[in-house]
Amino acid sequence: MTEEWAARASSFGSEAEAYAYGRPSYPIEAVRWLMPDHARTVLDLGAGTGKLTQRLLELGLDVIAIEPLDEMRALIPPPARSLPGTAEDIPLPDASVDAIVVGQAFHWFDRERALPEMARVLRPGGTIGLLWNLDDDRVPWVAQLCDLTGSEARASALTDAQPPYDGQPGLATPVHGRFDHEEDYDTERLVAMIASRSQTILLPPAERGRLLATVRDLAPPAPFSFPSVCQCWRGERLAEN
């Protein structure tokens, strides 16, 4: 991991409240699709402030949420069990969970170390679900927002989605799913969403202030919907030979 990438990965704690308020959740149908039959105990890995944790709780699942940043972990909703930890060193026993989900975080992991750990704690037949919310830039004002912010999460980039891992011992190649969704927003929530992105957090204060002021000016009259595309990958833990 480069120094810049490491700085971005660790930057979110300073904007934990903005993250919890501004970021969109995940479509419930996507979360259901990622679950194996009869799932009960689910690990939310790199849980952030618990956006995905909340969806899992709504499905009646027992949730363990692992998040390395104290400020983010403090906002994870109960009754989830929240623990400090990382994807590269998961503080759970072998074969202890029915599913692992990762919302908006897999790209921060050291995959060579994280994937064996994920396979270790996952029961045979369990699933790995990876989710990313992407800005739906088919909508003109969202395309403008993406241009303004240099968004790295544009739905238009989904032209030829490649599996995020393949050939990993114990894990089947994941299959792709795509779910359109939208949530109610107002100007303050939109500004908070952009403020919580790592590119924005690490800007010099004056530049950051100018960017957020321009986002505020670009926002449609409130209330409005913010459209997203949830890109998902569903993998499976293979049975032991």
C-alpha positions as CSV (number, residue, x, y, z in Angstrom):
1,M,0.0,0.0,0.0
2,T,1.4,3.4,-1.0
3,E,1.8,6.2,1.6
4,E,-1.0,8.1,-0.1
5,W,-3.3,5.1,-0.2
6,A,-2.6,4.4,3.5
7,A,-3.4,8.0,4.4
8,R,-6.7,7.9,2.6
9,A,-7.6,4.6,4.2
10,S,-7.0,6.0,7.7
11,S,-8.6,9.4,7.1
12,F,-12.2,8.6,7.7
13,G,-12.2,8.9,11.5
14,S,-12.0,12.7,11.3
15,E,-15.3,12.8,9.4
16,A,-17.1,9.9,11.1
17,E,-20.2,11.9,11.8
18,A,-20.4,13.2,8.3
19,Y,-19.9,9.6,7.0
20,A,-22.8,8.3,9.1
21,Y,-25.1,11.1,8.1
22,G,-24.1,11.6,4.5
23,R,-23.4,8.2,3.0
24,P,-26.2,6.2,1.4
25,S,-27.2,2.9,2.7
26,Y,-27.4,-0.3,0.7
27,P,-30.5,-1.8,-1.1
28,I,-32.0,-4.5,1.1
29,E,-32.5,-6.7,-1.9
30,A,-28.8,-6.6,-2.6
31,V,-28.0,-7.6,1.0
32,R,-30.5,-10.5,0.7
33,W,-28.9,-11.7,-2.5
34,L,-25.5,-11.9,-0.9
35,M,-26.7,-14.1,2.0
36,P,-26.5,-17.9,1.9
37,D,-29.5,-20.0,2.8
38,H,-30.1,-20.2,6.6
39,A,-27.5,-17.5,7.4
40,R,-27.5,-16.5,11.0
41,T,-24.1,-15.1,12.1
42,V,-22.7,-12.5,9.7
43,L,-19.4,-10.6,9.8
44,D,-19.4,-7.0,8.6
45,L,-15.7,-6.5,7.8
46,G,-14.4,-2.9,7.6
47,A,-17.8,-1.9,9.0
48,G,-17.2,1.9,9.2
49,T,-20.1,3.5,11.0
50,G,-22.4,0.6,10.4
51,K,-24.3,1.5,7.3
52,L,-24.3,-2.1,6.2
53,T,-24.5,-3.4,9.7
54,Q,-27.9,-1.7,10.1
55,R,-29.2,-3.5,7.0
56,L,-28.1,-6.9,8.4
57,L,-29.8,-6.2,11.7
58,E,-33.0,-5.3,9.8
59,L,-32.9,-8.9,8.3
60,G,-32.8,-10.3,11.8
61,L,-29.2,-11.5,11.6
62,D,-26.6,-11.7,14.4
63,V,-23.9,-9.3,13.3
64,I,-20.3,-9.0,14.3
65,A,-18.9,-5.6,13.0
66,I,-15.1,-5.3,12.8
67,E,-13.7,-1.8,12.2
68,P,-10.1,-0.5,12.9
69,L,-10.9,3.2,13.4
70,D,-12.2,4.0,16.9
71,E,-14.2,7.1,15.8
72,M,-16.1,5.0,13.1
73,R,-16.6,2.0,15.3
74,A,-18.2,4.1,18.1
75,L,-21.2,4.8,15.7
76,I,-22.0,1.2,14.9
77,P,-25.6,0.5,15.9
78,P,-26.4,-2.0,18.7
79,P,-27.2,-4.8,19.1
80,A,-24.3,-5.6,16.7
81,R,-21.2,-6.8,18.5
82,S,-18.4,-4.3,17.4
83,L,-14.8,-5.2,17.7
84,P,-11.5,-3.5,16.7
85,G,-9.6,-5.4,14.0
86,T,-8.6,-5.5,10.4
87,A,-9.3,-7.7,7.4
88,E,-5.7,-8.9,7.5
89,D,-6.0,-10.0,11.1
90,I,-9.6,-11.0,11.9
91,P,-10.1,-11.5,15.7
92,L,-12.5,-14.5,15.3
93,P,-12.1,-18.3,15.4
94,D,-11.9,-20.5,12.4
95,A,-15.2,-21.3,10.6
96,S,-17.2,-19.1,12.9
97,V,-19.5,-17.1,10.6
98,D,-22.0,-17.9,7.9
99,A,-21.3,-14.9,5.7
100,I,-18.9,-12.0,5.4
101,V,-20.0,-8.7,3.9
102,V,-17.8,-5.7,3.0
103,G,-19.4,-2.4,2.2
104,Q,-17.3,0.2,0.4
105,A,-14.0,-1.1,1.9
106,F,-12.6,-4.1,0.0
107,H,-10.3,-1.9,-2.1
108,W,-8.6,-0.8,1.1
109,F,-7.6,-4.3,2.0
110,D,-4.3,-6.0,1.4
111,R,-5.9,-8.8,-0.6
112,E,-3.0,-11.3,-0.3
113,R,-3.4,-11.3,3.5
114,A,-7.1,-10.5,3.8
115,L,-8.6,-13.2,1.5
116,P,-7.0,-16.2,3.4
117,E,-8.2,-14.6,6.7
118,M,-11.7,-14.3,5.3
119,A,-11.7,-17.9,4.1
120,R,-10.4,-19.0,7.5
121,V,-13.3,-17.6,9.5
122,L,-16.0,-18.5,7.0
123,R,-17.9,-21.8,7.2
124,P,-18.0,-24.1,4.1
125,G,-20.9,-23.0,2.0
126,G,-20.8,-19.5,3.4
127,T,-20.7,-16.4,1.2
128,I,-18.5,-13.4,0.8
129,G,-20.5,-10.3,-0.3
130,L,-18.7,-7.2,-1.6
131,L,-20.7,-4.0,-2.2
132,W,-19.9,-0.6,-3.6
133,N,-22.3,2.2,-4.0
134,L,-21.6,4.1,-7.2
135,D,-22.9,7.6,-8.2
136,D,-25.5,7.1,-10.9
137,D,-24.0,9.6,-13.4
138,R,-26.7,8.7,-16.0
139,V,-28.5,11.6,-14.2
140,P,-27.2,14.9,-15.5
141,W,-26.8,16.8,-12.2
142,V,-25.0,13.7,-10.7
143,A,-22.6,13.6,-13.7
144,Q,-21.8,17.3,-13.0
145,L,-21.2,16.4,-9.3
146,C,-18.9,13.6,-10.4
147,D,-16.9,16.0,-12.6
148,L,-16.7,18.6,-9.9
149,T,-15.5,16.2,-7.2
150,G,-13.3,13.9,-9.4
151,S,-15.5,11.0,-8.3
152,E,-13.8,7.6,-8.4
153,A,-17.2,6.0,-8.0
154,R,-19.1,6.7,-11.2
155,A,-21.6,4.1,-12.3
156,S,-20.6,4.7,-16.0
157,A,-17.3,3.0,-15.2
158,L,-19.2,-0.3,-15.0
159,T,-18.6,-1.3,-18.6
160,D,-16.7,-4.6,-18.1
161,A,-16.7,-5.5,-14.4
162,Q,-14.0,-8.0,-13.5
163,P,-14.1,-10.2,-10.4
164,P,-12.3,-8.6,-7.5
165,Y,-10.5,-11.9,-6.9
166,D,-10.1,-15.2,-8.6
167,G,-8.1,-18.4,-8.1
168,Q,-8.0,-17.9,-4.3
169,P,-7.7,-21.2,-2.4
170,G,-10.9,-22.2,-0.8
171,L,-13.0,-19.5,-2.5
172,A,-15.1,-19.7,-5.7
173,T,-14.8,-16.9,-8.2
174,P,-17.5,-14.4,-7.3
175,V,-20.5,-13.5,-9.5
176,H,-21.7,-10.0,-10.3
177,G,-24.9,-8.3,-9.3
178,R,-26.1,-4.8,-9.9
179,F,-28.9,-3.0,-8.0
180,D,-30.2,0.5,-8.8
181,H,-31.5,2.4,-5.8
182,E,-32.1,6.0,-4.5
183,E,-32.5,7.7,-1.2
184,D,-34.0,11.0,0.0
185,Y,-31.4,13.8,0.4
186,D,-31.2,17.4,1.1
187,T,-28.4,19.9,0.6
188,E,-26.8,19.3,4.0
189,R,-26.7,15.5,3.6
190,L,-25.2,15.8,0.1
191,V,-22.5,18.1,1.4
192,A,-21.8,15.6,4.2
193,M,-21.5,12.8,1.7
194,I,-18.9,14.6,-0.3
195,A,-17.1,15.8,2.9
196,S,-16.8,12.2,4.1
197,R,-14.9,11.0,1.0
198,S,-11.1,10.5,1.4
199,Q,-10.2,12.7,-1.5
200,T,-12.1,15.6,0.1
201,I,-10.9,14.9,3.7
202,L,-7.2,15.2,2.6
203,L,-7.6,18.5,0.6
204,P,-6.1,21.7,2.1
205,P,-8.7,23.4,4.2
206,A,-9.3,26.3,1.9
207,E,-9.6,24.1,-1.2
208,R,-11.9,21.8,0.7
209,G,-14.1,24.7,1.8
210,R,-14.4,26.0,-1.8
211,L,-15.3,22.5,-3.1
212,L,-18.1,22.0,-0.5
213,A,-19.5,25.4,-1.2
214,T,-19.7,24.5,-4.9
215,V,-21.4,21.2,-4.1
216,R,-23.9,23.2,-2.0
217,D,-24.7,25.4,-5.0
218,L,-25.1,22.4,-7.3
219,A,-27.6,20.6,-5.2
220,P,-31.1,20.5,-6.6
221,P,-34.0,22.1,-4.6
222,A,-34.6,20.0,-1.5
223,P,-35.9,17.5,-0.9
224,F,-34.4,15.4,-3.8
225,S,-33.4,11.8,-4.5
226,F,-29.8,10.8,-4.8
227,P,-29.5,7.9,-7.3
228,S,-26.9,5.2,-6.8
229,V,-25.9,1.9,-8.4
230,C,-24.9,-0.8,-6.0
231,Q,-22.3,-3.0,-7.5
232,C,-22.1,-6.4,-5.7
233,W,-20.0,-9.5,-5.9
234,R,-21.2,-12.8,-4.3
235,G,-18.6,-15.5,-3.6
236,E,-18.7,-18.8,-1.8
237,R,-16.5,-20.7,0.6
238,L,-15.8,-24.1,-0.9
239,A,-16.1,-27.3,1.1
240,E,-12.9,-28.8,2.3
241,N,-11.7,-31.8,0.2
